[in-house]
Amino acid sequence: MKYMRFADISLQGGLLSREECMQVLCAPDRDILTLLDAAYRVRHKYFGNTVQIQVLTNAKSGLCQEDCHYCSQSRISKAKIDKYPLISEEKLVSEALRAKDLDAKRFCMALSGRKPTDTEIDSLCAVIAEIKNETGISTCCSIGLIDGDQAKKLKAAGLNRVNHNLNTSEKYHSHICTTHTYQDRINTISLCRATGLEICSGGIIGQGESDEDIIDLLLALREINPDSIPLNFLIPIKGTPLGGLAQNLTPRRCLKVVCLARFLIPDRELRVAGGREQHIRTLQPMVLYAVNSIFVTGYLTTSGQPADEAIQMIADLGFEVEVEGAG
């Protein structure tokens, strides 16, 4: 079966051709179980049957100068969302403690905006240090186009990881954002890595991109080789430019994308993130045969699967939650 051959190529350190990548994305729906079986073979080699749970909090909402067309927090969005500055240290520490209680591997804080101010960085450094002291949980921040000095401060405070998604292919980037470039994102990732921070970088599927764009995105992520790769599936939010986009994101389509990601980037943490509940729906348990990480409780301005349901789903598959300090 060709899908097992694709698994062999991946496990041997090889790279699928573009034609083979397209065969995964265009696989007949009847092949979905054999495709998942092949992806699971790769996933099991590097991650066994463990699943990382991660919790994300919207630490600063709205008030953004960027025009990302998918985002309800952008300056061009008319979506009705809560807008607020960086929330208090006490509240963020409390949410980190809740994440710890849920056996989350990592607590992630996202700040809207093009670039954090130095005052916000100082506040985050204090929060990160306190979270480390109170919980010991690994931390990640999604904070835009930070500079070298800011990255060094965050690293010194104990931040483990920075999230900075590519979002889409270089060719398609201008269709979803015009206020910063694809290269700006690459540069930020390089700068953060140079300070010793781990890198979390992924993309959003379902923004009107082509199959070629999806392949280009995944190949670019393979080249960057981040520690973690979150794959989001666009939630069309009313009031955003992509709010009325007609999509072809069936559960089977989403599963094919994550299988391709696993073949192309076999040994990196692969996470299904925003939109999994809406687009993968009743087939969500099946995605764990390709990925080894999920968000629980919610995203930035949209809700998500409750943690107890996710934990039950993991257990029902015979998998186990990987807790902080393990792996």
N, C-alpha and C positions, 0 to 999 in steps of 0.2 A: 504494500500500500504506500502511495507516494507520501502521505502525511508522516508515516514513520520514517521514511527517508529524510524528510525535512527535519525531524527530531534528531536523527543521526548526524546530519550536517551541523545542527546547532550544538549538539553535545561534543562534537569533535572540533569545535572552534571555528567552523566554517560559516559562510554567509550565503543565504539564499539569494538566487538571482532575482531580478525584478519580475521576471516572468513567473517564477515560483511564488514570490510574494503575492502576485496578482491571483494565482491559483488558490491561495488561502482566502483572500478577500472575496473571491467569486465562487468559492466552493458551494456545491449544491447543498441545500438545506438538509437533505437526507444523509449527508456526510458529517453532520455536526458532532455526532458521538465519536466517530473515528478521529476526527480532527482534535477534539478535546482529549482523547486518549493519548494522542501523540504529544500534545502540549503538556499534559500531566507528566509524561515520562521525563520531560526536561525540567519541569517545575520540581518534581520529586527529587531529582538528582541534587539540586542545590538547596531546597527548602523542606524536604520531607513532606509531612502533613501538617506543618505549623502555619498559623495565620496570625498576622500582626493586626491588632486593633489600634486605630489612631483616632484621636479626638481633635476636632478643629473648632476654634472659636473666632468670631468676627470681632477683633479687638478694637477696630476703628472702622466705622461704616459710612459709606457715601463720601461726599466732599472731595471727589477725585477729579483731577484736571484732565485725565486721559479720555480718549474716545473709543475704547474697546467696545465693539458693537454687541458683544455677547453679554456685557456686564451691566447689571442693574445699578451699580454704584458709579458708573461713569458720568461725566459732565453732560453727555447728550441723552442720558436715560431719563425717561419720564415715569419709570416704575415707582410705585408707592412703597418705599422701604424706610426703615428707621435709619436716621443719620445722626452720628454722634462722634465726638473726638475719642482719643485713646481712653479706654476705660481704666478704672483705678487698679492699682497694684493689688489691693485686697481682693477685688473681684476676680482678677486673673489668677491669683494664687489659689483662690477657692475653686475655680474651674479646673485648675491643674490637679488639685486634690481629688476632685470628682473623677477626672480621667484616670488617676492612679487607682481609685477604688474599682474602676471598671476593668482593671488589668490592661489598660492601654499601654502600648509599647512607647508611644510618643504623644506629646501634647503640642499642638500646632497653633500659632497665633498669626492671624492675618490682619494687616493694616492696609486700608485703601489709600490710594494716592500715588503720584508718580515717584516720589522720593520722600523718605522720612526726614523730619527736621532733626537737628542735633539734640534739641530738647526731648523729642520723642525717643531718640536713641538712648539718651541717658535714662529716661524712664523705663525703657525696655530692659536696659542692663540691670537696673535695680530689681525689676520683676523676675528676670531670668535667674539672678543670683538667689533670690528668695525662694523661687520654685525649686531650684536645686537643693537648697538647704532644707526645705520642708518635705519634698517628695522624692528627690533623686531621679525623677522621670526625665527622659530625653526630651529635648525641646527643639522646635523648628519655627522659623519665622518667615512669613511671606510679606515682604515690605518694599518691593519695587526696586528702583535703580539706585542702590546704595553705593557709596564711594568707599575707597580703601580704608580710610580712617574709621569710618562707621563700622565696617566689617571687622576690623581689628578690635574695636571696643566690644562688640557683641561676642566675639570669640573669647576675649579675656573674661567676660562676665559669665561664661559657661555655656553659651549657645552652641548646640551641636550641629545644626543643619539650617540651611537657607533654601526656601522654595522659590524658584524662578522658572516658570514654565515657558517653553518655546511657543506653546499654544497651537501652532499650525506650521505648515511648511514655509520656507523662506519665500517661495514664489507666491503663496496665497496671503502672506502676512498683510499686505497693504489693503486687502479686502476686508479685514477685520479691525485694523487699527492704523491711524495715520499720525498719531502724536508721538510715537517713538518707533524706532526701526527694529527689525529682526536682529541686526548686528548689535544694537543696544543691549538686547537680551543676552546674546552670546558673550558680550564684553562683561556684563554683570556676573554671569556664571563663572567666567575665568577669574575675575577679581576675587570673588568669594572663595573659590577653590584655592587661590594663592595664599589666602590667610589661614588655611587649614580647616575651613568649614566644610562639612559634608554638603553635597548638592542633591536637591530634590527638583527634578524637572520633567515635565510631561506635556500633555496637550489636551485639546478639546476636539472631540469627534462630532461631526454633524452640523458644521457651520456653512455648509454649501460647498465644501472642498471636494476634490475628485479623489478617486482611489490612488492615483499617482501622488497626490498631495499627502495622503495618509502614509504611503510608503516613504516618501521623502522625509516626513516628520520622524518616523520611527528610525530611519537610517541616520538622521541627524542626531537623535537621542543616543543611538548606538555609538556614534563617534564621540559625543560628549561624555558618555559612560557615567551618568549620574549614579549616586548611591540608591536613589529611589525614583520611580517613574509613576506618577499618578496619571491615569487615563480618565478624563471626564467625558461625559456624553451630554451635549448641549441641552439645557433646559430652556426652551424659548420663553423668556419672561416678557409679559406684556409691558410695553413702554420702552423696550429696547429695539434697536434696528433689526435684530434677528428674532424678535418676538413673534413674528408671523411666519417664520420659515417653515416650509413643508419639508419634513425629514423622511429618510428611509431607514431610521434606526429601529429595526425590529430586534427582538431579543437575539435571534440567530446572527444578525449582522454584527451586533456588539460582541458576541462571543468570538466571531471570526477575527475581529480586530485585536482582541486581547490574545488570541492564540498566535497571531502573527507577531505581536509584540514579544511574546515569550520566546518564539523561535529566533527572533532577531537579537534579543537582549536576554540571554538565558539565565545569567547569574545575578541579576539585579532585582532588588525589591520592586515588584510590580503591583500597583494598587488600583483598584477600581474606585473612582471617587464620585464627583457630582453626576447625577443623572442615572446612576445604576438602578435606583428604585423605580424610576419612571420608565426607563427604556428596556431593562433586562427583566423586570417584573418577576413573574413566577419562576423564571429560569435562573434567578440569582444564585442559588446554590451551585449551579453548574460552573459558574465563572471561577469558583475557587479551585477548580482543576487546572486553571492556567495561571491565576494570580495568587499571591501570598499575603495580600494586605488589603484592608478595607477601612474606610471611615465609618464611624457610627454616630448617631444622634443628630447630625445635620451638617450643613455646609456654611456658606456665608449668609445668603439671604433666603435660602430654601431649607426645608426640613429634610431629615433623613431617617433611616431605619433605626428604631430604638435599639439600644445596646443589648437588652435581654433577648430580643428576637434574633439579632445577629449572632450572639453567643450560642443560642439554641440551634441555629442553622449550621454553625461550625461543628457543633457536637453531633448533630444528626448525620453529618457526612463522615463521622469518624475522625475528623481533624481535631486539632487542639490549639488553643490560644497561646501564642508566644508572649510571655510577659517580659516586662522590663528587667534587664539583668541577665536574660537568657538569650543565647544566640549572638 
